[in-house]
Amino acid sequence: MDGLTEMLKGTLEGCVLQIIGSEQTYGYAITRRLNELGFTDVVEGTVYTILVRLEKNGLVEVTKRPSGQGPPRKFYALNDAGRDELTTFWAKWDYVAARIDKLREGGT
Amino acid sequence: MNLWQRMTGSDLTREWTAFEARAAALPADHRAAWQQIKLHLTASHSDFTGRNLLPIADGALGLLEETAADGQSVREVLGDDIAGFCAALAGGEGAPSYRDRWRDQLNRNVARKLNRLGG
C-alpha cells in the first residue's frame, strides 16, 4: 500500500528490530522483506537511517562480511539491549493497537 | 587532530578529497545523488567546521557504493526524498547545526537581557 510513510514513522524501527531478531541480516535484505510485506514505500535509504540509529543506541551487533562484489556488507544481529527494546516495542504496539481497535468499535 | 589541523581544517580537506575519489568511481546517477547529499548535509546539518559531517558522509557514501555494486538504481535506494534522508541521518547522529548554535546564542542573550530588566 502506498502513502503509509507518515503512519509507519515510529513503528518502522520496531519492524526492523523484529526482522533482525529472527535472523542476522543486512540492509538490502531488510528492505526487501518490508517490501514483500506490502510496505512498498520503504526504500533502502530509510532502512539505512534506522540501522544507523540502532547501532548508535547500542541495540545491535555489527559484523562486516565480504560480499561477492563491491565493499563488504554490514550484517546486523540483536544484542541483549536490542531484545529488550523489541519486547518493549511489542508491548507498546499491543497497547496502541488495543486502544485504537476499541475506539473504532465505539467503546470507551 | 592537532592544533594545525584544527585551525586550518587540513585534515577535513584530505578526508573530503578521499570521499571525492570514492565518489568518482560510482555510476553517474549515484554520483549525482552524492552531490545532492553533500549539498543537503552541508547546507542544513553542518556545524561551523563541518567536522560533524565526516562520519555521516562516510556512511552515506558507503551506502551508495554498496547499492551501486548491487546494481540498484538511486530511486530504489533513496526514493525521491534526499533531503529527508539527510535530515534523518544527521538527526540520528544528533548533530547540532550552526542554526542550533545561533538559536542557543539568541536565547541566552534574550534571557540575560530579560533578567537584567526584571532585576
Backbone of each chain as ProteinMPNN parsed JSONL, in Angstrom:
{"seq_chain_A": "MDGLTEMLKGTLEGCVLQIIGSEQTYGYAITRRLNELGFTDVVEGTVYTILVRLEKNGLVEVTKRPSGQGPPRKFYALNDAGRDELTTFWAKWDYVAARIDKLREGGT", "coords_chain_A": {"N_chain_A": [[0.843, -1.195, 0.0], [0.484, 2.245, -0.78], [1.676, 5.476, 0.408], [2.0, 5.238, 3.155], [3.923, 6.223, 4.699], [3.917, 8.302, 6.701], [2.293, 7.176, 8.686], [3.736, 4.949, 9.351], [5.968, 5.879, 10.592], [7.977, 5.652, 13.426], [7.017, 3.124, 13.989], [8.395, 1.655, 12.253], [10.991, 1.265, 13.099], [10.671, -0.647, 15.095], [9.75, -2.736, 13.486], [12.034, -3.266, 11.968], [13.762, -4.093, 14.0], [12.449, -6.459, 14.743], [12.77, -7.996, 12.412], [15.563, -8.224, 12.288], [15.83, -9.586, 14.638], [14.874, -12.135, 14.11], [16.657, -13.274, 12.341], [20.165, -12.937, 11.641], [20.981, -10.293, 9.551], [21.186, -8.113, 6.589], [21.152, -4.668, 5.316], [19.892, -4.422, 2.649], [18.466, -6.823, 2.421], [16.669, -6.544, 4.511], [15.141, -4.367, 3.659], [13.983, -5.532, 1.366], [12.421, -7.521, 2.581], [10.552, -5.968, 4.004], [9.325, -4.726, 1.843], [8.17, -6.972, 0.61], [6.302, -7.583, 2.531], [4.434, -5.711, 1.979], [4.924, -3.111, 2.452], [5.542, -1.006, 0.398], [6.568, 1.495, -0.01], [8.874, 1.754, 1.387], [12.276, 2.406, 1.206], [15.756, 1.556, 0.624], [17.383, 3.516, 1.732], [15.863, 4.556, 3.827], [15.764, 2.392, 5.61], [18.455, 2.236, 6.094], [18.966, 4.616, 7.566], [17.598, 3.975, 9.888], [19.048, 1.736, 10.766], [21.506, 2.919, 11.317], [20.757, 4.435, 13.507], [19.972, 2.439, 15.342], [22.405, 1.167, 15.717], [23.893, 3.212, 16.842], [22.502, 3.555, 19.204], [23.215, 1.321, 20.493], [21.925, -1.188, 20.198], [22.32, -3.25, 18.499], [24.533, -5.819, 17.205], [27.237, -5.518, 15.045], [28.641, -6.985, 12.198], [31.141, -7.198, 9.718], [31.053, -8.53, 6.499], [32.61, -9.958, 3.666], [31.277, -9.263, 0.439], [30.106, -10.691, -2.651], [30.547, -8.846, -4.668], [31.786, -5.487, -4.809], [31.981, -3.306, -1.839], [32.521, -4.656, 1.558], [29.699, -6.139, 3.261], [27.54, -4.949, 5.866], [26.434, -6.841, 8.509], [23.695, -7.367, 10.703], [22.825, -8.121, 14.064], [20.702, -8.74, 16.889], [21.548, -7.548, 20.147], [21.516, -8.052, 23.76], [20.336, -5.691, 24.788], [18.985, -4.875, 22.53], [17.114, -6.943, 22.244], [15.577, -6.505, 24.531], [14.559, -4.005, 23.883], [13.002, -4.682, 21.689], [11.036, -6.3, 22.892], [9.809, -4.331, 24.465], [8.866, -2.704, 22.413], [6.836, -4.335, 21.24], [5.095, -4.537, 23.372], [4.27, -1.872, 23.622], [3.102, -1.623, 21.13], [0.95, -3.456, 21.278], [-0.554, -2.183, 23.205], [-1.247, 0.322, 21.971], [-2.549, -0.636, 19.641], [-4.705, -2.057, 20.749], [-6.142, 0.008, 22.033], [-6.833, 1.609, 19.838], [-8.39, -0.108, 18.299], [-10.51, -0.4, 20.019], [-11.522, 2.18, 20.091], [-12.424, 2.344, 17.491], [-14.457, 0.504, 17.49], [-16.244, 1.864, 18.904], [-16.251, 1.836, 21.64], [-15.478, 2.758, 25.066]], "CA_chain_A": [[0.0, 0.0, 0.0], [1.264, 3.48, -0.859], [1.33, 6.601, 1.275], [1.962, 4.82, 4.568], [5.14, 6.693, 5.358], [3.638, 9.033, 7.937], [1.737, 6.275, 9.691], [4.745, 3.958, 9.745], [7.009, 6.508, 11.399], [7.908, 5.234, 14.817], [6.828, 1.678, 14.091], [9.338, 1.007, 11.346], [12.156, 0.85, 13.876], [10.289, -1.913, 15.703], [9.702, -3.753, 12.432], [13.41, -3.625, 11.627], [14.25, -4.885, 15.139], [11.844, -7.782, 14.654], [13.402, -8.723, 11.299], [16.925, -8.572, 12.707], [15.714, -10.532, 15.735], [14.612, -13.5, 13.67], [17.92, -13.796, 11.806], [21.177, -11.947, 11.331], [20.725, -9.917, 8.17], [21.799, -6.851, 6.159], [20.214, -3.619, 4.906], [19.107, -4.679, 1.451], [17.534, -7.928, 2.702], [15.626, -5.997, 5.387], [14.267, -3.576, 2.786], [13.22, -6.487, 0.553], [11.453, -8.182, 3.46], [9.488, -4.993, 4.262], [8.609, -4.561, 0.577], [7.348, -8.182, 0.429], [5.192, -7.49, 3.479], [3.458, -4.768, 1.463], [5.376, -1.736, 2.69], [6.266, -0.774, -0.853], [7.192, 2.818, 0.019], [10.143, 1.734, 2.131], [13.466, 2.267, 0.37], [16.912, 1.14, 1.406], [17.867, 4.667, 2.489], [15.089, 4.642, 5.072], [16.25, 1.328, 6.486], [19.83, 2.593, 6.474], [18.937, 5.599, 8.658], [17.175, 3.257, 11.103], [20.166, 0.897, 11.21], [22.494, 3.825, 11.924], [20.236, 4.809, 14.829], [20.04, 1.247, 16.202], [23.81, 0.932, 16.039], [24.308, 4.293, 17.746], [21.872, 3.328, 20.507], [23.788, 0.11, 21.08], [20.931, -2.268, 20.243], [22.688, -4.304, 17.556], [25.919, -6.182, 16.958], [27.504, -5.375, 13.621], [29.82, -7.662, 11.677], [31.334, -6.951, 8.296], [31.385, -9.732, 5.74], [32.844, -9.642, 2.256], [30.215, -9.664, -0.481], [30.659, -11.14, -3.93], [31.034, -7.679, -5.419], [31.72, -4.228, -4.064], [32.526, -3.262, -0.479], [31.932, -5.64, 2.47], [28.364, -5.821, 3.779], [27.374, -4.964, 7.312], [25.356, -7.713, 8.994], [23.198, -6.908, 11.992], [22.15, -9.07, 14.956], [20.305, -8.076, 18.132], [22.188, -7.918, 21.406], [20.525, -8.128, 24.839], [19.606, -4.421, 24.838], [18.095, -4.89, 21.373], [15.99, -7.86, 22.532], [14.722, -5.787, 25.483], [13.879, -2.936, 23.139], [11.984, -5.332, 20.858], [9.935, -6.665, 23.79], [9.119, -3.084, 24.796], [8.139, -2.263, 21.219], [5.601, -5.117, 21.06], [4.188, -4.157, 24.461], [3.688, -0.587, 23.231], [2.245, -1.861, 19.971], [-0.284, -4.074, 21.758], [-1.309, -1.146, 23.915], [-1.822, 1.256, 20.991], [-3.471, -1.342, 18.756], [-5.912, -2.376, 21.514], [-6.919, 1.248, 22.233], [-7.384, 2.105, 18.577], [-9.492, -1.022, 17.962], [-11.602, -0.075, 20.924], [-12.06, 3.447, 19.604], [-13.127, 2.092, 16.245], [-15.689, -0.215, 17.797], [-17.144, 2.786, 19.595], [-16.216, 1.645, 23.089], [-14.968, 3.922, 25.786]], "C_chain_A": [[0.881, 1.249, 0.0], [0.844, 4.475, 0.218], [1.25, 6.247, 2.749], [3.061, 5.465, 5.399], [4.88, 7.365, 6.706], [3.206, 8.092, 9.06], [2.788, 5.296, 10.222], [5.832, 4.54, 10.639], [6.887, 6.041, 12.837], [7.691, 3.736, 14.961], [7.86, 0.935, 13.246], [10.572, 0.498, 12.093], [11.89, -0.498, 14.553], [10.265, -3.046, 14.692], [11.109, -4.228, 12.078], [14.024, -4.47, 12.753], [13.742, -6.318, 15.048], [12.521, -8.635, 13.569], [14.821, -9.154, 11.673], [16.882, -9.645, 13.796], [15.515, -11.962, 15.266], [15.81, -14.098, 12.959], [18.878, -12.656, 11.532], [21.063, -11.585, 9.854], [21.318, -8.563, 7.838], [20.745, -5.941, 5.522], [19.309, -3.963, 3.744], [18.06, -5.771, 1.694], [16.381, -7.448, 3.584], [14.612, -5.199, 4.56], [13.365, -4.492, 1.95], [12.088, -7.129, 1.364], [10.259, -7.252, 3.714], [8.653, -4.762, 3.007], [7.677, -5.746, 0.334], [6.122, -8.152, 1.326], [4.108, -6.541, 2.992], [3.8, -3.322, 1.759], [6.229, -1.312, 1.504], [6.982, 0.563, -0.882], [8.588, 2.792, 0.626], [11.313, 1.488, 1.177], [14.67, 1.967, 1.259], [17.486, 2.28, 2.249], [17.171, 4.811, 3.829], [15.593, 3.624, 6.081], [17.654, 1.663, 6.986], [19.835, 3.58, 7.642], [18.518, 4.94, 9.976], [18.333, 2.422, 11.659], [21.259, 1.737, 11.874], [22.068, 4.172, 13.348], [20.338, 3.634, 15.807], [21.469, 0.988, 16.662], [24.29, 1.95, 17.068], [23.733, 4.089, 19.145], [22.306, 2.019, 21.149], [22.822, -1.057, 21.172], [21.303, -3.446, 19.343], [24.186, -4.583, 17.577], [26.145, -6.134, 15.449], [28.745, -6.167, 13.248], [29.918, -7.384, 10.185], [31.727, -8.253, 7.617], [31.611, -9.353, 4.305], [31.649, -10.072, 1.416], [30.861, -10.007, -1.815], [31.254, -9.991, -4.726], [30.949, -6.449, -4.52], [32.264, -4.344, -2.658], [31.877, -4.316, 0.412], [30.589, -5.178, 3.011], [28.371, -5.838, 5.292], [26.181, -5.839, 7.662], [24.982, -7.314, 10.413], [22.535, -8.053, 12.757], [21.776, -8.32, 16.23], [21.221, -8.501, 19.267], [21.115, -7.914, 22.502], [19.676, -6.864, 24.916], [18.593, -4.36, 23.695], [16.88, -5.774, 21.61], [15.024, -7.215, 23.523], [13.883, -4.738, 24.767], [12.737, -3.52, 22.289], [10.768, -5.739, 21.701], [9.105, -5.435, 24.149], [8.288, -2.603, 23.61], [6.816, -3.005, 21.084], [4.597, -4.812, 22.166], [3.482, -2.844, 24.118], [2.712, -0.771, 22.078], [0.899, -2.455, 20.405], [-1.18, -3.046, 22.422], [-2.026, -0.238, 22.912], [-2.875, 0.566, 20.137], [-4.785, -1.639, 19.475], [-6.783, -1.134, 21.693], [-7.59, 1.683, 20.938], [-8.544, 1.218, 18.114], [-10.734, -0.678, 18.771], [-12.322, 1.194, 20.449], [-12.932, 3.219, 18.377], [-14.46, 1.392, 16.496], [-16.675, 0.641, 18.583], [-17.211, 2.581, 21.089], [-15.693, 2.897, 23.789], [-13.609, 3.624, 26.375]], "O_chain_A": [[1.897, 1.303, 0.693], [-0.203, 4.33, 0.849], [0.517, 6.883, 3.506], [3.133, 5.292, 6.616], [5.521, 7.053, 7.71], [3.667, 8.184, 10.198], [2.74, 4.873, 11.377], [6.528, 3.813, 11.348], [5.792, 6.041, 13.399], [8.129, 3.138, 15.943], [8.16, -0.236, 13.48], [11.123, -0.554, 11.768], [12.755, -1.372, 14.586], [10.693, -4.164, 14.979], [11.352, -5.423, 11.91], [14.722, -5.448, 12.486], [14.496, -7.27, 15.249], [12.805, -9.816, 13.77], [15.23, -10.286, 11.416], [17.765, -10.499, 13.878], [15.936, -12.902, 15.94], [15.975, -15.318, 12.965], [18.457, -11.54, 11.227], [21.049, -12.47, 8.999], [21.898, -7.918, 8.711], [19.624, -6.358, 5.231], [18.09, -3.815, 3.838], [16.921, -5.666, 1.239], [15.246, -7.895, 3.422], [13.401, -5.333, 4.733], [12.16, -4.268, 1.837], [10.958, -7.258, 0.893], [9.106, -7.678, 3.649], [7.432, -4.62, 3.082], [6.536, -5.565, -0.092], [5.048, -8.624, 0.953], [2.993, -6.549, 3.515], [3.068, -2.411, 1.372], [7.457, -1.261, 1.581], [7.899, 0.759, -1.679], [9.386, 3.702, 0.404], [11.339, 0.5, 0.443], [14.611, 2.105, 2.481], [18.01, 2.051, 3.339], [17.795, 5.143, 4.837], [15.82, 3.942, 7.248], [17.996, 1.409, 8.141], [20.6, 3.418, 8.592], [19.017, 5.297, 11.043], [18.57, 2.402, 12.866], [21.859, 1.321, 12.865], [22.885, 4.202, 14.269], [20.74, 3.81, 16.957], [21.72, 0.641, 17.816], [24.987, 1.615, 18.025], [24.379, 4.403, 20.145], [21.822, 1.652, 22.22], [22.887, -1.839, 22.121], [20.683, -4.507, 19.411], [24.995, -3.719, 17.914], [25.338, -6.649, 14.675], [29.783, -6.043, 13.897], [28.91, -7.34, 9.48], [32.605, -8.98, 8.083], [30.889, -8.515, 3.765], [31.072, -11.132, 1.656], [32.013, -9.658, -2.073], [32.299, -10.12, -5.364], [30.14, -6.39, -3.595], [32.917, -5.327, -2.307], [30.806, -4.825, 0.081], [30.36, -3.983, 3.197], [29.089, -6.612, 5.924], [25.068, -5.619, 7.184], [25.843, -6.967, 11.221], [21.787, -8.848, 12.188], [22.457, -7.367, 16.611], [21.626, -9.661, 19.351], [19.928, -7.787, 22.199], [18.459, -6.934, 25.085], [17.482, -3.857, 23.866], [15.761, -5.423, 21.237], [13.808, -7.351, 23.389], [12.683, -4.597, 25.004], [11.659, -2.935, 22.185], [9.623, -5.553, 21.287], [7.875, -5.475, 24.142], [7.154, -2.154, 23.775], [5.782, -2.383, 20.841], [3.388, -4.825, 21.931], [2.271, -2.71, 24.294], [1.642, -0.163, 22.046], [-0.157, -2.01, 19.956], [-2.396, -3.036, 22.231], [-3.24, -0.049, 22.985], [-3.962, 1.104, 19.927], [-5.859, -1.494, 18.89], [-8.002, -1.194, 21.531], [-8.757, 2.074, 20.929], [-9.55, 1.712, 17.604], [-11.853, -0.67, 18.259], [-13.551, 1.262, 20.414], [-14.009, 3.798, 18.231], [-15.454, 1.647, 15.815], [-17.787, 0.212, 18.889], [-18.119, 3.09, 21.747], [-15.498, 3.944, 23.172], [-13.013, 4.486, 27.021]]}, "seq_chain_B": "MNLWQRMTGSDLTREWTAFEARAAALPADHRAAWQQIKLHLTASHSDFTGRNLLPIADGALGLLEETAADGQSVREVLGDDIAGFCAALAGGEGAPSYRDRWRDQLNRNVARKLNRLGG", "coords_chain_B": {"N_chain_B": [[43.705, 14.697, 15.965], [45.596, 17.552, 15.479], [46.664, 20.881, 16.585], [47.242, 22.466, 14.361], [45.742, 21.212, 12.382], [43.243, 21.613, 13.443], [43.001, 24.37, 13.234], [43.337, 24.955, 10.502], [41.804, 23.141, 9.201], [42.906, 21.198, 7.641], [42.915, 18.446, 7.768], [40.284, 17.869, 7.227], [40.01, 18.654, 4.563], [41.578, 16.724, 3.404], [40.176, 14.368, 4.022], [37.765, 14.848, 2.636], [38.715, 14.965, 0.037], [39.406, 12.323, -0.279], [36.86, 11.149, -0.116], [35.735, 12.2, -2.457], [37.267, 10.939, -4.354], [36.392, 8.32, -4.026], [33.728, 8.699, -4.721], [33.975, 9.316, -7.388], [34.261, 6.901, -8.602], [31.754, 5.873, -8.747], [28.661, 4.954, -10.483], [26.958, 7.19, -12.824], [24.367, 8.159, -11.928], [24.382, 7.594, -9.22], [26.517, 9.153, -8.5], [25.487, 11.667, -8.93], [23.524, 11.702, -6.959], [25.133, 11.673, -4.725], [26.255, 14.242, -4.903], [23.955, 15.733, -4.363], [23.38, 14.868, -1.764], [25.609, 15.804, -0.369], [25.194, 18.536, -0.659], [22.762, 18.957, 0.728], [23.472, 18.091, 3.284], [25.623, 19.815, 4.027], [24.39, 22.275, 3.841], [22.319, 22.271, 5.721], [22.904, 20.778, 8.017], [25.424, 21.054, 8.985], [28.002, 21.76, 11.376], [30.032, 24.558, 12.525], [32.557, 23.895, 11.561], [32.162, 21.701, 10.015], [33.042, 19.287, 10.7], [31.504, 17.451, 12.024], [30.157, 16.196, 10.043], [31.675, 14.267, 8.818], [31.64, 11.378, 9.601], [28.968, 10.858, 8.946], [28.762, 11.482, 6.22], [30.58, 9.643, 5.255], [29.271, 7.213, 5.811], [26.949, 7.511, 4.215], [28.068, 7.618, 1.689], [29.171, 5.084, 1.628], [26.825, 3.569, 1.593], [25.862, 4.262, -0.955], [27.904, 3.145, -2.484], [27.684, 0.408, -1.888], [25.082, -0.149, -2.83], [25.305, 0.531, -5.492], [27.036, -1.428, -6.341], [25.361, -3.584, -6.067], [23.738, -3.134, -8.139], [21.469, -1.582, -7.894], [19.118, 1.063, -8.554], [19.341, 4.635, -7.99], [16.892, 5.694, -7.286], [15.542, 3.49, -6.246], [17.003, 3.218, -3.967], [17.069, 5.645, -2.498], [14.6, 6.759, -2.845], [12.452, 9.563, -3.484], [13.222, 11.516, -1.811], [15.687, 13.011, -0.896], [16.472, 15.057, 0.79], [15.009, 14.489, 3.108], [16.157, 12.05, 3.784], [18.768, 12.885, 4.391], [18.222, 14.533, 6.58], [17.216, 12.686, 8.406], [19.456, 11.097, 8.765], [21.393, 12.923, 9.797], [19.989, 13.846, 11.957], [19.763, 11.499, 13.375], [22.328, 11.217, 14.198], [22.36, 13.172, 15.964], [23.457, 15.579, 15.369], [24.284, 18.827, 15.985], [23.469, 21.827, 14.249], [24.769, 24.828, 12.651], [22.678, 26.55, 12.832], [21.328, 25.735, 15.171], [23.199, 26.53, 17.026], [23.207, 29.283, 16.713], [20.616, 29.811, 17.475], [20.632, 28.991, 20.149], [22.444, 30.837, 21.15], [21.077, 33.239, 20.72], [18.822, 32.803, 22.339], [20.05, 32.677, 24.844], [21.061, 35.285, 25.056], [18.717, 36.841, 25.031], [17.472, 35.89, 27.331], [19.297, 36.79, 29.25], [19.114, 39.577, 28.975], [16.468, 39.929, 29.687], [16.519, 39.126, 32.332], [18.061, 41.169, 33.377], [16.394, 43.344, 33.056], [14.26, 42.567, 34.692], [15.548, 42.395, 37.19]], "CA_chain_B": [[43.702, 16.017, 15.334], [46.457, 18.509, 16.18], [46.222, 22.281, 16.543], [47.331, 22.94, 12.98], [44.59, 20.69, 11.648], [42.042, 22.248, 13.961], [42.93, 25.746, 12.742], [43.258, 25.079, 9.051], [40.888, 22.162, 8.628], [43.624, 20.46, 6.594], [42.507, 17.036, 7.807], [38.979, 17.801, 6.565], [40.236, 18.702, 3.121], [42.108, 15.426, 2.986], [39.069, 13.409, 4.08], [36.808, 15.103, 1.552], [39.348, 14.565, -1.219], [39.285, 10.861, -0.338], [35.454, 10.876, -0.444], [35.507, 12.524, -3.87], [37.903, 9.888, -5.151], [35.487, 7.169, -3.987], [32.514, 9.053, -5.456], [34.283, 9.333, -8.821], [34.159, 5.532, -9.102], [30.34, 5.473, -8.78], [27.939, 5.255, -11.719], [26.562, 8.602, -12.933], [23.226, 8.603, -11.11], [24.802, 7.561, -7.814], [27.39, 10.301, -8.305], [24.595, 12.834, -8.836], [22.898, 11.633, -5.635], [26.18, 12.067, -3.776], [26.303, 15.71, -4.939], [22.753, 16.205, -3.667], [23.52, 14.576, -0.331], [26.588, 16.758, 0.16], [24.551, 19.85, -0.637], [21.785, 19.0, 1.82], [24.151, 17.947, 4.578], [26.404, 20.997, 4.381], [23.519, 23.448, 3.948], [21.38, 22.268, 6.847], [23.257, 19.981, 9.196], [26.831, 21.209, 9.311], [28.379, 22.725, 12.416], [30.864, 25.588, 11.904], [33.711, 23.344, 10.866], [31.768, 20.626, 9.126], [33.688, 18.059, 11.15], [30.463, 16.509, 12.442], [29.578, 15.511, 8.878], [32.553, 13.244, 8.241], [31.128, 10.001, 9.709], [27.677, 10.758, 8.265], [29.037, 11.455, 4.785], [31.259, 8.375, 5.003], [28.236, 6.185, 5.781], [26.074, 7.711, 3.052], [28.847, 7.222, 0.516], [29.241, 3.622, 1.708], [25.53, 3.051, 1.137], [25.829, 4.422, -2.413], [28.841, 2.18, -3.065], [27.103, -0.93, -1.753], [23.907, -0.318, -3.679], [25.753, 0.575, -6.878], [27.594, -2.753, -6.612], [24.205, -4.476, -6.181], [23.004, -2.795, -9.361], [20.214, -0.883, -7.616], [19.073, 2.452, -9.0], [19.287, 5.593, -6.894], [15.48, 5.816, -6.878], [15.252, 2.345, -5.371], [17.747, 3.329, -2.722], [16.776, 6.849, -1.717], [13.276, 7.293, -3.128], [12.579, 10.905, -4.068], [13.345, 12.463, -0.706], [17.078, 13.032, -0.439], [16.531, 15.982, 1.926], [14.512, 13.747, 4.259], [17.189, 11.066, 4.099], [19.865, 13.601, 5.056], [17.745, 15.006, 7.875], [17.126, 11.515, 9.276], [20.823, 10.686, 9.075], [22.044, 13.908, 10.658], [19.214, 13.849, 13.191], [20.121, 10.275, 14.079], [23.621, 11.448, 14.819], [22.193, 14.261, 16.92], [24.439, 16.588, 15.006], [23.743, 20.183, 16.03], [23.91, 22.615, 13.112], [25.089, 26.201, 13.02], [21.42, 27.203, 13.211], [21.092, 25.45, 16.591], [24.11, 27.34, 17.831], [22.714, 30.662, 16.681], [19.375, 29.85, 18.246], [21.054, 28.937, 21.547], [23.079, 32.106, 21.472], [19.997, 34.225, 20.774], [18.017, 32.534, 23.53], [20.835, 33.07, 26.02], [21.128, 36.747, 25.116], [17.4, 37.355, 25.393], [17.262, 35.544, 28.739], [20.142, 37.65, 30.056], [18.547, 40.927, 28.958], [15.219, 39.899, 30.454], [16.916, 39.084, 33.739], [18.542, 42.486, 33.754], [15.204, 44.191, 33.171], [13.498, 42.124, 35.856], [16.292, 42.683, 38.403]], "C_chain_B": [[44.601, 16.966, 16.121], [45.973, 19.944, 15.954], [46.211, 22.82, 15.118], [46.107, 22.488, 12.185], [43.31, 21.372, 12.103], [41.871, 23.657, 13.366], [42.677, 25.81, 11.252], [42.216, 24.159, 8.445], [41.57, 21.307, 7.569], [43.237, 18.987, 6.577], [41.164, 16.858, 7.1], [39.151, 17.763, 5.055], [40.694, 17.345, 2.622], [41.002, 14.376, 2.965], [38.123, 13.6, 2.903], [37.394, 14.74, 0.195], [39.237, 13.057, -1.399], [37.852, 10.468, -0.701], [35.202, 11.085, -1.937], [36.11, 11.467, -4.779], [37.01, 8.655, -5.187], [34.254, 7.446, -4.83], [32.748, 8.991, -6.958], [34.143, 7.945, -9.433], [32.712, 5.065, -9.224], [29.747, 5.696, -10.164], [27.305, 6.652, -11.659], [25.419, 8.991, -11.995], [23.555, 8.553, -9.621], [25.696, 8.759, -7.49], [26.546, 11.571, -8.14], [23.924, 12.869, -7.463], [23.886, 12.07, -4.561], [26.307, 13.589, -3.724], [25.136, 16.299, -4.155], [22.897, 16.039, -2.157], [24.485, 15.562, 0.312], [25.96, 18.128, 0.351], [23.616, 19.967, 0.563], [22.468, 18.955, 3.178], [24.863, 19.234, 4.969], [25.506, 22.217, 4.567], [22.753, 23.444, 5.269], [21.903, 21.618, 8.119], [24.706, 20.12, 9.618], [27.008, 22.071, 10.555], [29.361, 23.697, 11.754], [31.997, 24.993, 11.083], [33.322, 22.294, 9.833], [32.348, 19.291, 9.562], [32.663, 16.991, 11.546], [29.935, 15.68, 11.267], [30.412, 14.338, 8.389], [32.001, 11.826, 8.374], [29.81, 9.815, 8.959], [27.887, 10.621, 6.761], [29.691, 10.132, 4.389], [30.235, 7.249, 4.879], [27.354, 6.282, 4.553], [26.778, 7.277, 1.772], [28.978, 5.697, 0.464], [27.96, 2.972, 1.218], [25.439, 3.125, -0.387], [26.731, 3.394, -3.084], [28.261, 0.766, -3.048], [25.966, -1.151, -2.747], [24.274, -0.257, -5.151], [26.305, -0.794, -7.277], [26.475, -3.788, -6.782], [23.416, -4.233, -7.455], [21.655, -2.139, -9.098], [20.274, 0.547, -8.139], [18.983, 3.367, -7.785], [17.857, 5.759, -6.381], [15.081, 4.694, -5.946], [15.872, 2.524, -3.988], [17.255, 4.491, -1.862], [15.353, 7.36, -1.922], [13.416, 8.679, -3.728], [12.794, 11.959, -2.986], [14.758, 12.453, -0.127], [17.222, 13.946, 0.778], [16.097, 15.266, 3.206], [15.52, 12.716, 4.732], [18.33, 11.728, 4.877], [19.451, 14.059, 6.45], [17.7, 13.848, 8.868], [18.519, 11.058, 9.71], [21.467, 11.617, 10.081], [21.32, 13.967, 12.0], [19.569, 12.652, 14.043], [21.455, 10.407, 14.787], [23.523, 12.523, 15.886], [23.141, 15.412, 16.633], [23.829, 17.992, 15.06], [24.278, 20.997, 14.855], [24.237, 24.032, 13.571], [23.829, 26.96, 13.412], [21.107, 26.98, 14.68], [21.963, 26.341, 17.464], [23.655, 28.79, 17.869], [21.478, 30.809, 17.553], [19.697, 29.866, 19.746], [21.591, 30.285, 22.006], [22.016, 33.187, 21.65], [19.176, 34.056, 22.046], [18.736, 32.968, 24.802], [20.843, 34.585, 26.187], [19.807, 37.347, 25.569], [17.149, 37.1, 26.879], [18.058, 36.478, 29.64], [19.556, 39.058, 30.135], [17.275, 40.992, 29.801], [15.516, 39.909, 31.948], [17.308, 40.472, 34.236], [17.349, 43.432, 33.963], [14.445, 43.888, 34.461], [14.185, 42.521, 37.154], [16.285, 44.174, 38.681]], "O_chain_B": [[44.385, 17.163, 17.317], [45.006, 20.184, 15.232], [45.293, 23.535, 14.718], [45.517, 23.257, 11.427], [42.421, 21.673, 11.306], [40.761, 24.08, 13.04], [41.886, 26.632, 10.789], [41.787, 24.363, 7.31], [40.904, 20.75, 6.697], [43.227, 18.351, 5.524], [40.924, 15.836, 6.457], [38.531, 16.958, 4.36], [40.265, 16.873, 1.569], [40.895, 13.593, 2.022], [37.726, 12.633, 2.251], [36.682, 14.268, -0.692], [39.007, 12.564, -2.503], [37.646, 9.558, -1.504], [34.552, 10.272, -2.594], [35.555, 11.135, -5.827], [36.871, 8.012, -6.228], [33.779, 6.576, -5.559], [31.841, 8.655, -7.719], [33.931, 7.815, -10.638], [32.459, 3.979, -9.746], [30.247, 6.514, -10.936], [27.139, 7.222, -10.58], [25.484, 10.031, -11.339], [23.064, 9.375, -8.847], [25.656, 9.31, -6.39], [26.854, 12.432, -7.316], [23.771, 13.938, -6.871], [23.518, 12.754, -3.606], [26.449, 14.168, -2.647], [25.305, 17.243, -3.383], [22.581, 16.941, -1.381], [24.223, 16.09, 1.393], [26.159, 18.79, 1.37], [23.666, 20.94, 1.315], [22.098, 19.681, 4.101], [24.732, 19.699, 6.101], [25.823, 23.101, 5.364], [22.559, 24.499, 5.874], [21.384, 21.889, 9.201], [25.174, 19.399, 10.499], [26.245, 23.014, 10.767], [29.511, 23.666, 10.532], [32.355, 25.525, 10.032], [34.069, 22.033, 8.89], [32.173, 18.28, 8.882], [32.915, 15.792, 11.423], [29.348, 14.615, 11.456], [29.922, 13.503, 7.629], [31.896, 11.123, 7.369], [29.557, 8.747, 8.401], [27.281, 9.77, 6.109], [29.399, 9.573, 3.332], [30.312, 6.43, 3.963], [27.043, 5.274, 3.919], [26.18, 6.658, 0.892], [28.906, 5.096, -0.608], [27.992, 1.959, 0.52], [24.998, 2.176, -1.036], [26.379, 2.834, -4.123], [28.329, 0.031, -4.034], [25.89, -2.184, -3.412], [23.638, -0.911, -5.977], [26.08, -1.266, -8.391], [26.618, -4.747, -7.541], [22.537, -5.017, -7.814], [20.789, -2.134, -9.972], [21.338, 1.165, -8.166], [18.601, 2.94, -6.696], [17.639, 5.943, -5.183], [14.366, 4.914, -4.968], [15.343, 2.05, -2.982], [17.05, 4.344, -0.657], [14.936, 8.299, -1.244], [14.4, 8.953, -4.416], [12.575, 13.148, -3.216], [14.994, 11.957, 0.975], [17.996, 13.654, 1.689], [16.727, 15.41, 4.253], [15.715, 12.529, 5.933], [18.796, 11.202, 5.888], [20.239, 13.982, 7.392], [18.093, 13.998, 10.025], [18.735, 10.683, 10.863], [22.017, 11.176, 11.091], [21.949, 14.118, 13.048], [19.67, 12.75, 15.266], [21.688, 9.798, 15.831], [24.478, 12.765, 16.624], [23.57, 16.126, 17.54], [22.948, 18.31, 14.261], [25.449, 20.857, 14.504], [24.014, 24.392, 14.727], [23.881, 27.893, 14.214], [20.673, 27.902, 15.372], [21.527, 26.841, 18.501], [23.706, 29.444, 18.91], [21.316, 31.795, 18.271], [19.121, 30.641, 20.51], [21.252, 30.795, 23.074], [22.053, 33.955, 22.612], [18.873, 35.026, 22.741], [18.136, 33.542, 25.711], [20.66, 35.109, 27.286], [19.784, 38.257, 26.397], [16.675, 37.981, 27.597], [17.56, 36.914, 30.678], [19.502, 39.66, 31.208], [17.032, 41.96, 30.522], [14.86, 40.603, 32.725], [16.95, 40.893, 35.336], [17.309, 44.208, 34.918], [14.048, 44.783, 35.207], [13.526, 42.931, 38.11], [16.866, 44.621, 39.67]]}, "name": "protein", "num_of_chains": 2, "seq": "MDGLTEMLKGTLEGCVLQIIGSEQTYGYAITRRLNELGFTDVVEGTVYTILVRLEKNGLVEVTKRPSGQGPPRKFYALNDAGRDELTTFWAKWDYVAARIDKLREGGTMNLWQRMTGSDLTREWTAFEARAAALPADHRAAWQQIKLHLTASHSDFTGRNLLPIADGALGLLEETAADGQSVREVLGDDIAGFCAALAGGEGAPSYRDRWRDQLNRNVARKLNRLGG"}
